[in-house]
Amino acid sequence: MKIAITGASGFIGRRLLKTLAQSGHELLALSRHAGTNLPNGVALSVWDPAAGEPPPDALRGADAIVHLAGENVAQRWTDAAKRRIRESRVAGTRNLVAALAGLPRKPAALVCASAVGYYGSRGDETLTEESAPGADFLARACVDWEQEARAAESLGIRVARLRIGVVLDSRGGALKKMLPAFRLGVGGRLGAGRQWMPWIHLADLAALVQFALERPVHGAVNAVAPQPVTNAGFTRELGRAIHRPAILPAPAFALRLALGEMSEILLGSQRALPKAAEAAGFRFRFPEIGPAFADLLR
């Protein structure tokens, strides 16, 4: 299958390129950076999602599209940052679908990233793909983001919307940022630690994207492990995996002072379950946090 991947130079995109290449797929990469270093045989097109439609040659002949591109949410949410976060996803997806509409041969499938931030902070409520969205900034952005992706269905394209949780890998993302403090023995829970953290091993996420490309998966899909943990549980297991104490909490007020509105990502609670993925037949290699850390940190 010929697959075009937006955001291919990012943390998730690079792992996905490797996973799909190992399965023999032909890959097209779209990135904002012309100097992106990609595996041999992967064609690169430069595209800024918020600026306009991707170059026609970047998508022509593709059998499927994986849309990962978007501004990093892990930054202080100034008005300008919030505008970039929203526009890179909402306008970017709109621009992508407009380009798909102009293709003489449409791809069969679009797998579009979204986020568990769709649900907002919901305490101990169990969240499945049928749960209602939240009302905060990130939730509203996710709702509009997914709406733009769903517009591709009118073109006869199957659309799967992956609501991705905290992606774990020791070489990137949240875990890489956490590890230095934990290895020094100064890591700990965030706030009270009772908030639920929907997480997923990077290998499982790449496998789930491939599954959604190759199987008739459509609609919303929670891209999270089937065993969510509280932040306190996550902290305890991480400390155990690296043989360090994890007893120094970061108070909620300090996080809000340092990070502003973005701190709600760290303090919010989403007890999300992958009901749709499991119903479709997907099986996680790492359903539990302890073995996931053991694999990532060995």
C-alpha positions as CSV (number, residue, x, y, z in Angstrom):
1,M,0.0,0.0,0.0
2,K,1.2,3.5,-0.8
3,I,0.7,5.7,2.4
4,A,1.2,9.4,2.8
5,I,2.1,10.5,6.4
6,T,1.8,14.1,7.5
7,G,3.9,15.1,10.5
8,A,6.3,12.4,9.5
9,S,9.3,14.0,11.1
10,G,7.7,14.1,14.6
11,F,8.1,11.7,17.5
12,I,5.2,9.5,16.5
13,G,5.7,9.9,12.8
14,R,9.3,8.6,12.8
15,R,8.3,5.4,14.6
16,L,5.4,4.9,12.2
17,L,7.6,5.3,9.2
18,K,9.8,2.5,10.6
19,T,6.8,0.2,11.4
20,L,5.2,0.6,8.0
21,A,8.4,0.3,6.1
22,Q,9.1,-3.0,7.9
23,S,5.7,-4.2,6.6
24,G,6.6,-3.4,3.0
25,H,4.5,-0.3,2.5
26,E,5.6,2.5,0.1
27,L,5.8,5.7,2.1
28,L,5.4,9.4,1.3
29,A,6.3,11.9,4.0
30,L,5.0,15.4,4.5
31,S,6.9,17.7,6.9
32,R,7.3,21.4,7.5
33,H,11.1,21.0,7.4
34,A,12.9,20.6,4.1
35,G,16.0,19.2,5.8
36,T,14.2,16.3,7.5
37,N,16.3,13.1,7.6
38,L,14.1,10.2,6.6
39,P,14.8,6.5,6.0
40,N,16.0,5.4,2.5
41,G,13.2,5.2,0.0
42,V,10.8,7.6,1.7
43,A,9.8,10.6,-0.5
44,L,9.6,14.0,1.2
45,S,7.3,16.9,0.5
46,V,7.3,20.1,2.4
47,W,4.0,21.3,3.8
48,D,2.9,23.8,6.4
49,P,-0.6,22.6,7.4
50,A,-1.9,26.0,8.4
51,A,-0.6,27.8,5.3
52,G,-2.6,26.0,2.6
53,E,-3.2,22.8,0.8
54,P,-0.3,20.2,0.5
55,P,1.4,20.0,-2.9
56,P,-0.7,17.7,-5.2
57,D,2.3,15.5,-5.9
58,A,2.6,14.7,-2.2
59,L,-0.7,12.8,-2.2
60,R,-1.2,11.7,-5.7
61,G,-1.5,7.9,-6.0
62,A,-1.7,7.4,-2.2
63,D,-3.9,4.5,-1.1
64,A,-4.2,5.9,2.4
65,I,-3.3,9.0,4.5
66,V,-2.1,9.2,8.1
67,H,-2.5,12.8,9.4
68,L,-0.4,13.5,12.5
69,A,0.7,17.1,11.9
70,G,0.0,19.7,14.6
71,E,1.7,22.2,16.8
72,N,3.1,20.8,20.0
73,V,0.7,21.4,23.0
74,A,3.5,21.0,25.6
75,Q,4.2,24.7,25.8
76,R,2.8,27.7,27.8
77,W,-0.6,28.5,26.3
78,T,-0.3,32.1,25.4
79,D,-3.0,33.5,23.1
80,A,-0.6,33.1,20.2
81,A,0.3,29.5,21.1
82,K,-3.4,28.5,21.4
83,R,-4.0,30.0,18.0
84,R,-1.1,27.9,16.6
85,I,-2.3,24.8,18.3
86,R,-5.8,25.2,17.0
87,E,-5.1,26.3,13.5
88,S,-2.4,23.7,12.8
89,R,-5.0,21.1,13.5
90,V,-8.3,22.5,12.4
91,A,-7.2,24.6,9.4
92,G,-4.5,22.0,8.7
93,T,-7.0,19.2,8.4
94,R,-9.4,21.3,6.4
95,N,-6.6,22.0,4.0
96,L,-5.7,18.4,3.7
97,V,-9.3,17.3,3.0
98,A,-9.6,20.0,0.4
99,A,-6.5,18.6,-1.4
100,L,-8.0,15.1,-1.2
101,A,-11.1,16.4,-2.8
102,G,-9.1,17.5,-5.8
103,L,-7.4,14.2,-6.4
104,P,-8.6,12.2,-9.5
105,R,-8.2,9.0,-7.4
106,K,-9.1,9.3,-3.8
107,P,-7.3,7.3,-1.1
108,A,-9.4,4.6,0.5
109,A,-8.7,5.6,4.1
110,L,-7.7,8.6,6.3
111,V,-6.4,7.9,9.8
112,C,-6.4,11.2,11.6
113,A,-4.8,11.9,15.0
114,S,-6.9,13.4,17.7
115,A,-6.4,13.4,21.4
116,V,-8.1,12.2,24.6
117,G,-8.2,15.9,25.5
118,Y,-11.5,15.6,23.5
119,Y,-13.2,14.5,26.7
120,G,-11.9,17.3,29.0
121,S,-11.2,16.5,32.7
122,R,-13.8,13.9,33.9
123,G,-12.6,12.6,37.2
124,D,-13.3,8.9,37.7
125,E,-15.8,8.6,34.9
126,T,-15.1,5.8,32.5
127,L,-14.8,7.2,29.0
128,T,-15.4,5.3,25.8
129,E,-15.7,6.6,22.3
130,E,-19.4,7.2,22.9
131,S,-18.7,9.6,25.7
132,A,-19.6,13.3,25.2
133,P,-16.8,15.9,24.6
134,G,-15.6,18.3,27.2
135,A,-15.8,22.1,27.0
136,D,-12.3,23.4,27.7
137,F,-9.9,24.8,25.1
138,L,-8.3,21.5,24.1
139,A,-11.6,19.6,24.0
140,R,-13.2,22.2,21.7
141,A,-10.1,22.1,19.4
142,C,-10.4,18.3,19.3
143,V,-14.1,18.5,18.4
144,D,-13.4,20.9,15.5
145,W,-10.3,18.9,14.4
146,E,-12.3,15.7,14.2
147,Q,-15.2,17.5,12.4
148,E,-12.8,18.6,9.7
149,A,-11.5,15.0,9.3
150,R,-15.0,13.6,9.0
151,A,-15.6,15.9,6.0
152,A,-13.5,13.4,4.0
153,E,-16.3,10.8,4.4
154,S,-18.3,12.7,1.9
155,L,-15.6,12.0,-0.6
156,G,-16.0,8.2,-0.1
157,I,-13.0,8.0,2.2
158,R,-13.1,5.8,5.3
159,V,-12.0,7.9,8.3
160,A,-10.6,6.7,11.6
161,R,-10.1,9.3,14.3
162,L,-7.5,8.2,16.9
163,R,-7.9,9.9,20.3
164,I,-4.3,9.5,21.5
165,G,-3.3,9.4,25.1
166,V,0.1,10.0,26.7
167,V,2.6,8.2,24.3
168,L,5.4,6.5,26.1
169,D,8.9,6.1,24.7
170,S,12.3,6.7,26.4
171,R,13.6,8.6,23.4
172,G,10.9,11.2,23.1
173,G,7.6,12.7,24.3
174,A,6.6,13.0,28.0
175,L,8.6,10.1,29.3
176,K,11.9,11.5,28.0
177,K,11.2,14.8,29.8
178,M,10.4,13.0,33.0
179,L,13.3,10.7,33.2
180,P,16.1,13.1,34.3
181,A,14.3,14.2,37.4
182,F,13.2,10.6,38.3
183,R,16.7,9.3,37.8
184,L,18.0,11.9,40.2
185,G,15.4,10.8,42.8
186,V,13.4,14.0,42.7
187,G,10.4,12.8,40.7
188,G,7.0,12.5,42.1
189,R,3.3,12.7,41.5
190,L,1.6,15.7,40.0
191,G,-0.8,17.5,42.3
192,A,-2.8,15.0,44.4
193,G,-1.9,12.2,41.9
194,R,-5.5,10.9,41.8
195,Q,-6.1,12.0,38.2
196,W,-6.3,9.2,35.6
197,M,-3.6,9.1,32.9
198,P,-4.6,7.4,29.6
199,W,-1.2,6.2,28.3
200,I,0.0,4.0,25.4
201,H,3.4,2.5,24.5
202,L,4.7,4.0,21.3
203,A,5.0,0.5,19.7
204,D,1.3,-0.2,20.4
205,L,0.3,3.2,18.9
206,A,2.3,2.6,15.7
207,A,0.7,-0.9,15.5
208,L,-2.8,0.6,16.1
209,V,-2.3,3.1,13.3
210,Q,-1.2,0.2,11.0
211,F,-4.2,-1.8,12.1
212,A,-6.5,1.1,11.3
213,L,-5.0,1.4,7.8
214,E,-5.2,-2.2,7.0
215,R,-8.6,-3.1,8.6
216,P,-12.1,-1.5,8.1
217,V,-11.8,0.6,11.2
218,H,-13.8,3.8,11.2
219,G,-15.0,6.5,13.5
220,A,-13.5,7.4,16.9
221,V,-10.9,5.1,18.4
222,N,-9.3,5.7,21.8
223,A,-5.6,5.1,21.3
224,V,-4.9,4.2,24.9
225,A,-3.8,1.1,26.8
226,P,-6.7,-1.0,28.3
227,Q,-5.3,-0.5,31.8
228,P,-5.3,3.2,32.7
229,V,-3.5,4.3,35.8
230,T,-3.7,7.2,38.1
231,N,-0.8,9.7,38.1
232,A,0.3,8.3,41.5
233,G,0.3,4.8,40.1
234,F,2.2,5.9,37.1
235,T,4.8,7.6,39.3
236,R,5.2,4.6,41.5
237,E,5.7,2.2,38.6
238,L,8.2,4.6,36.9
239,G,10.2,4.9,40.2
240,R,10.2,1.1,40.5
241,A,11.3,0.6,37.0
242,I,14.4,2.7,37.4
243,H,15.0,1.8,41.0
244,R,14.7,5.3,42.4
245,P,12.3,6.8,45.0
246,A,9.5,8.9,43.6
247,I,8.2,10.8,46.6
248,L,8.6,14.5,45.8
249,P,5.2,15.7,44.6
250,A,4.8,18.8,42.4
251,P,1.9,20.8,44.0
252,A,-1.0,21.7,41.7
253,F,-0.6,25.4,42.5
254,A,3.1,25.4,41.5
255,L,2.2,23.7,38.2
256,R,-0.5,26.3,37.5
257,L,1.9,29.1,38.3
258,A,4.7,27.7,36.1
259,L,2.6,26.5,33.2
260,G,-0.6,28.5,33.2
261,E,-3.6,26.9,31.5
262,M,-1.5,24.2,29.9
263,S,-1.1,22.7,33.4
264,E,-4.6,21.3,33.1
265,I,-3.2,18.7,30.7
266,L,-1.1,17.4,33.6
267,L,-3.8,17.8,36.3
268,G,-6.9,16.8,34.3
269,S,-8.3,13.2,34.5
270,Q,-9.4,11.0,31.7
271,R,-10.1,7.4,32.5
272,A,-10.4,6.4,28.8
273,L,-10.7,2.8,27.6
274,P,-10.0,1.5,24.0
275,K,-13.4,-0.1,23.5
276,A,-13.5,0.4,19.7
277,A,-9.9,-0.9,19.1
278,E,-10.5,-4.0,21.1
279,A,-13.9,-4.6,19.5
280,A,-12.3,-4.4,16.1
281,G,-9.8,-7.1,17.2
282,F,-6.7,-5.1,18.1
283,R,-4.5,-6.7,20.7
284,F,-2.1,-4.6,22.8
285,R,1.5,-5.9,23.4
286,F,1.7,-3.7,26.5
287,P,-1.7,-3.4,28.2
288,E,-0.2,-2.8,31.7
289,I,2.1,0.1,32.7
290,G,4.7,-2.1,34.6
291,P,5.7,-4.3,31.7
292,A,5.6,-1.2,29.4
293,F,8.2,0.6,31.6
294,A,10.2,-2.6,31.8
295,D,10.4,-2.8,28.0
296,L,11.1,0.9,27.5
297,L,13.7,1.3,30.3
298,R,15.6,-2.0,30.1
